[in-house]
Amino acid sequence: MAHKQFIQTPDAPAAIGTYSQAIKVGETVYLSGQIGLDPHTMQLAEGAEAQIHRVFQNLRAVASAADSSFDDLVKLNVYLTDLSHFAKVNEIMASYFRQPYPARAAVGVASLPRNALVEMDGVLVVQD
């Protein structure tokens, strides 16, 4: 089996459970779900737009800690407690990504940790 590398950065919220911010196996990095927590205060950003930005910033920080970037993101999963925020996700996502965009799923969920409005996770493939 390939070596597992634990990825952690203070620039994203510390894990609030029994998980790692990310795990790298070979060229693949599995990003754990991020919600809109400020990594320094561990407080949730206020409102959907601010939470969406914070989630992308948190994911980007973990990708960077894995010596990667959003250019290497191949799959993004988006979980929303209100699918009416999906248009805002698309609008904001365009400021963090460029084409070709990653594959993506968007799912409406009943609730998220800390009553967050959005959570995202993803998979990176890092080519050395």
N, C-alpha and C positions, 0 to 999 in steps of 0.2 A: 504494500500500500504506500502511496505517496505520503511524504512528510506533511503534517498539518502545522501551519504557522498561525499563531494567535495574533490578531491585529487589534491594537488599542491605541487611542489617542485622547488626550485631554481636550482636544478641540471639538469633540462630540460628547454628548451626554454619557456618563458612566452607565454601564448596564444596571438596570433596576430589577434584576432577576437572575436566573440561572442560565445565562447566555453570554456570548462574546459579541463585541461590536462587529467583528468579522472573523472569518476563518479562511485562510488561503491554503489550497491543496493544489500542488502543481502550478499551472497557469491560471487557475480559477479562484476567484475570491467571492465568497458568499457573504453578502452584507445583511446583517440582522435588520429587523424593522426599526425605523426611527420615527419618533413622533416629534412634535414641535417644541421640544424642551431646549431651553438655553443651556449650553454645557457648563456654564460657570455658576448660574444661580439655580439650575434644575427646576426653573419655573416654566410653565407652558406659555408660549406666545399667545397674545390675545387676538382672536378672530381667525377666520379661515385663511385669509391672504397671508398674514404674518406666520401662521403655522406652516403653510405650504413652503414659503421661503425658508423657514428654519429647518424643515425636513430636508430640503435640497442641500442646504449648507451643512447639515450634519452628515448626510450621506457623502457629500463631496470631501469632507474632512476625513472620514474613514477611508474613502478611496485613496486619498493622498497618503494616508498613513500606510497603505498597502503598496506604495510606489506606483499608483495608478491615477486615473482621472475618469471623468464621465465619458471621455472618448472610448474607453474600454468597456463601458456598460453595455451588456448585450440583452439584459432582461430587467425590467422594472415592474414591480407590482405596487399598485396604488389601492389603498383601502380608505373609503370615505364613509362617514356616518350620514352624510347627506349628498346624494349624487348631483344635486344642483350646483355643487362646488366643482364639478368636473371641468366645466369650461374655464374656470380660474386656474385649475391645475394645468390645462393645456397652454394657457396664456403665459403663466409663470415658467413652465417647463421650457418654453422656447427661449427664455433668457439664460438658461443654464446648459442647454444642449444645442448641438448643431447636427445637421444631417450627415450621415444617415442616423436616424433616431433609433434607440433600442426597441426591441420587442416590448410590449407592455400589456398588462391586464389592469382593469379598474373594477373594483368590487365594492358594492354597497354593503356595509356591515351595521349591526345593531349598536355596537359600542366598541370603544378602544380604550387602552390603558389611560388612566388619569383624565378620562373624559375628553381625550384629544378628538379633533375633528378629522384628522388625516394621519395615516401611517404609510410608510413606503419601505420596501426592501428591494434587493436586486442582486444580480450576478454580474461580475466583471470577468473578462478574460484578458489577462495581462501577457503581452508578448514581449519578451526580453530583447 
